[in-house]
Amino acid sequence: MTEYERSRTMPALPEHVFDQAANVGRLDGWLPAALHVRPDDPPAVTVHEDGSDHDTPALLRPRPDQMRLEWGTREDGGYAGWLQVAGMDTGTSEVTVHLSFFEDAHDPGEAAACEALDHSLERLEEQVRMRVDNAAG
C-alpha cells in the first residue's frame, strides 16, 4: 500500500470549505482535470477518467458532522481517500487530502500524486475564495 497526503490553509470558515468540497455538482471544479464524478444512488458515484476513458464504480461519503469527505472504489478496492477540514483560530481552515493506493496498478507515483493533490487543493481554494467573495460583495 502507498499513501500520499497534502495540506493547505484556506482563508474561510471550515463550514464554507467543506460545503464546497463535498458538493457533488462542483467536484469537477477542484478534482484533477481528468477525473469527473457522476452521482448514482448515493453514496454510489461513477468516476470517469479521461485518459483511459474508463468508468470506475466508487463511493463518496460526506460526513458533515466531522467535516470529512471519504471516497474509494466500490468493487476492486484499488484506492481510497479522504479530505478533512479543520477550523483554525484565525477564521481560516486547514484542509488535508489523503490518498491510499492498495494496488501498484492504481498508484500514479509520488511526483504525480503530490502534484495532483497540490493542484486540487489550489483549485478548491479558488472555489472557496469565489464563494466567500460573492457572499461578501
C-alpha positions in Angstrom: 0.0 0.0 0.0 1.2 3.5 -0.9 -0.1 6.7 0.8 0.1 10.4 -0.1 -1.1 13.4 1.9 -1.0 17.1 1.4 -2.4 20.1 3.3 -3.3 23.7 2.6 -4.6 26.6 4.7 -7.6 28.4 3.2 -9.0 31.8 4.1 -12.5 30.7 5.0 -14.5 29.1 7.8 -14.4 25.3 7.8 -18.2 25.1 7.0 -17.7 27.1 3.8 -14.7 25.0 2.7 -16.5 21.7 3.5 -19.6 22.8 1.6 -17.6 23.5 -1.5 -15.5 20.3 -1.2 -18.5 18.0 -0.6 -20.8 19.4 -3.3 -21.0 16.6 -5.8 -22.1 19.0 -8.5 -18.9 21.0 -8.0 -16.3 18.2 -7.6 -15.1 18.7 -11.2 -14.1 22.2 -10.2 -11.4 21.0 -7.8 -10.6 17.4 -8.6 -7.8 16.7 -11.1 -9.0 17.8 -14.5 -9.0 14.3 -15.9 -11.5 13.0 -13.3 -15.2 13.5 -13.4 -17.7 12.3 -10.8 -21.3 11.4 -11.7 -23.7 10.7 -8.9 -25.6 7.5 -8.9 -27.6 6.2 -6.0 -25.8 7.9 -3.0 -23.3 7.1 -1.7 -22.6 5.5 -5.1 -20.9 7.5 -7.8 -19.1 6.7 -11.0 -15.7 8.2 -11.6 -14.7 8.8 -15.3 -11.1 9.2 -16.2 -10.4 11.0 -19.4 -7.0 9.5 -20.1 -8.2 5.9 -20.1 -11.9 6.7 -21.0 -12.7 4.3 -18.2 -15.6 4.5 -15.7 -15.0 3.2 -12.2 -17.7 2.5 -9.6 -16.9 4.3 -6.4 -18.4 5.5 -3.2 -18.4 9.1 -1.9 -19.5 9.7 1.7 -19.7 13.2 3.1 -19.6 13.4 6.9 -20.6 17.0 7.7 -20.6 16.4 11.4 -16.8 15.6 11.1 -16.1 18.0 8.2 -14.8 14.9 6.3 -15.3 13.6 2.8 -14.4 9.9 2.2 -14.2 8.0 -1.1 -12.9 4.9 -2.7 -13.5 2.3 -5.3 -16.5 0.0 -4.9 -15.6 -3.2 -6.5 -11.8 -3.7 -6.8 -10.6 -1.9 -3.7 -7.9 -0.2 -5.7 -7.8 3.1 -3.9 -9.4 5.2 -1.2 -9.1 8.7 0.1 -10.4 11.4 2.4 -10.5 15.1 2.8 -10.6 16.7 6.2 -11.3 20.3 7.1 -10.2 21.7 10.4 -11.0 25.2 11.7 -8.3 27.4 12.9 -8.5 30.2 15.5 -7.9 32.9 12.8 -11.1 32.2 10.9 -9.2 30.1 8.4 -9.2 26.4 7.7 -6.7 23.7 7.2 -7.6 21.2 4.5 -5.9 17.8 4.3 -6.3 15.4 1.5 -5.1 11.8 1.9 -4.9 9.1 -0.8 -4.2 5.3 -0.3 -3.4 3.0 -3.2 -3.9 -0.6 -2.4 -2.6 -1.9 -5.7 0.5 -0.7 -7.6 -1.5 -0.5 -10.8 -3.6 2.4 -9.4 -0.6 4.3 -7.9 0.4 7.1 -10.2 3.7 7.6 -8.4 4.8 10.1 -5.8 5.5 13.0 -8.1 2.2 12.7 -10.0 0.1 12.1 -6.9 1.6 15.0 -4.9 1.3 17.4 -7.9 -2.4 16.3 -8.4 -3.1 16.8 -4.7 -1.5 20.2 -4.6 -3.3 21.4 -7.7 -6.6 20.1 -6.4 -6.2 22.0 -3.1 -5.3 25.1 -5.1 -8.4 24.7 -7.2 -10.6 24.1 -4.1 -9.1 27.3 -2.6 -10.1 29.2 -5.7 -13.7 27.9 -5.5 -13.8 28.8 -1.8 -12.4 32.3 -2.4 -15.0 33.0 -5.2 -17.8 31.8 -2.9 -16.7 33.9 0.0 -16.1 37.0 -2.2 -19.5 36.6 -3.8 -21.2 36.3 -0.4 -19.4 39.4 0.9 -20.0 41.6 -2.1 
